[in-house]
């Protein structure tokens, strides 16, 4: 986990690509069950992570997902995608197309940037 406050927490999804997951602290089943103010906060947090990913990693694309079938609670996946990653253009849950040869900058520095941006917001 890289960040936690009274409403949300942000966890790292171990992967070859930069991938964070945003969770509400309370385990809401559907996005529509989340109080409106907290829903707006989730999107604000998503925006911050997306901007930091774009600025730091300069990915080909940012992917966002919220299936919640295996883990039936509200959470949002935010992934920086690269043409050279193992699955691109497929989803990360799809068919692997190649072995990745990514040379990405330090992820710890990225996490610090995200936390700093969240604390500033």
C-alpha positions as CSV (number, residue, x, y, z in Angstrom):
1,X,0.0,0.0,0.0
2,X,1.3,3.5,-0.9
3,X,-1.4,5.7,0.6
4,X,-4.3,5.5,3.0
5,X,-6.6,8.1,4.6
6,X,-10.1,7.8,6.3
7,X,-11.9,7.2,3.0
8,X,-9.6,5.5,0.5
9,X,-6.4,3.4,0.2
10,X,-4.2,2.8,-2.8
11,X,-2.4,-0.5,-3.3
12,X,0.2,-1.7,-5.8
13,X,-0.7,-4.5,-8.1
14,X,2.6,-6.5,-8.7
15,X,3.2,-6.4,-12.4
16,X,5.7,-5.6,-15.2
17,X,3.8,-2.3,-15.7
18,X,3.0,0.5,-13.3
19,X,-0.4,-0.5,-11.8
20,X,-2.2,0.9,-8.9
21,X,-5.6,0.0,-7.4
22,X,-7.8,2.6,-5.6
23,X,-10.2,1.2,-2.9
24,X,-12.8,2.8,-0.8
25,X,-12.2,2.0,2.9
26,X,-15.8,0.9,3.3
27,X,-16.6,-2.2,1.2
28,X,-19.3,-0.9,-1.1
29,X,-20.4,-3.6,-3.6
30,X,-21.4,-1.3,-6.5
31,X,-20.2,2.2,-7.5
32,X,-23.8,3.4,-7.2
33,X,-23.8,2.4,-3.5
34,X,-20.9,4.8,-2.8
35,X,-22.0,8.1,-1.4
36,X,-21.8,10.8,-4.1
37,X,-19.1,12.9,-2.3
38,X,-16.9,9.7,-2.1
39,X,-17.6,8.8,-5.7
40,X,-16.3,12.3,-6.7
41,X,-13.3,11.8,-4.5
42,X,-12.5,8.4,-6.2
43,X,-12.5,10.2,-9.6
44,X,-10.3,13.0,-8.2
45,X,-7.8,10.3,-7.0
46,X,-8.0,8.6,-10.3
47,X,-7.2,11.9,-12.1
48,X,-4.2,12.5,-9.9
49,X,-2.8,9.0,-10.5
50,X,-3.4,9.2,-14.2
51,X,-1.7,12.6,-14.5
52,X,1.3,11.4,-12.5
53,X,1.6,8.2,-14.5
54,X,1.5,10.1,-17.8
55,X,4.1,12.7,-16.6
56,X,6.5,10.2,-15.0
57,X,6.3,7.1,-17.3
58,X,5.1,8.6,-20.6
59,X,3.1,5.5,-21.5
60,X,1.4,4.7,-24.8
61,X,-2.0,4.6,-23.0
62,X,-3.5,4.6,-19.5
63,X,-6.0,1.8,-18.9
64,X,-8.7,1.9,-16.2
65,X,-10.8,-1.0,-15.1
66,X,-13.3,-1.8,-12.5
67,X,-14.7,-5.3,-12.8
68,X,-15.0,-6.4,-9.2
69,X,-16.1,-9.9,-10.1
70,X,-13.4,-11.7,-8.2
71,X,-13.2,-9.2,-5.4
72,X,-16.8,-7.9,-5.1
73,X,-16.2,-4.5,-3.8
74,X,-15.6,-1.1,-5.4
75,X,-12.0,-0.6,-6.6
76,X,-10.4,1.0,-9.7
77,X,-7.4,-0.3,-11.5
78,X,-5.1,2.3,-13.1
79,X,-2.4,0.9,-15.4
80,X,0.3,2.6,-17.5
81,X,0.5,0.6,-20.8
82,X,3.3,0.5,-23.3
83,X,3.6,-1.0,-26.8
84,X,6.5,-3.1,-25.5
85,X,4.7,-4.6,-22.6
86,X,3.9,-8.3,-22.7
87,X,0.2,-7.9,-23.5
88,X,-0.3,-4.7,-25.4
89,X,-2.7,-4.0,-27.1
90,X,-4.6,-6.8,-25.2
91,X,-5.8,-6.2,-21.6
92,X,-3.4,-7.3,-18.9
93,X,-5.8,-10.2,-18.2
94,X,-5.7,-11.2,-21.8
95,X,-3.3,-13.3,-23.9
96,X,0.4,-12.6,-23.5
97,X,1.9,-11.7,-26.8
98,X,5.6,-11.3,-26.1
99,X,8.2,-11.1,-23.3
100,X,8.5,-7.5,-22.2
101,X,11.7,-5.5,-22.4
102,X,10.6,-2.5,-20.5
103,X,13.1,-0.1,-19.0
104,X,11.0,2.0,-16.6
105,X,12.2,4.7,-14.1
106,X,12.2,3.9,-10.3
107,X,8.7,3.0,-9.1
108,X,9.5,4.2,-5.6
109,X,9.9,7.7,-6.9
110,X,6.6,7.4,-8.8
111,X,4.8,6.4,-5.5
112,X,6.3,9.4,-3.7
113,X,5.0,11.7,-6.5
114,X,1.5,10.2,-6.2
115,X,1.5,10.6,-2.4
116,X,2.7,14.2,-2.7
117,X,0.1,15.1,-5.3
118,X,-2.7,13.5,-3.1
119,X,-1.6,15.4,0.0
120,X,-1.5,18.6,-2.0
121,X,-5.0,18.1,-3.4
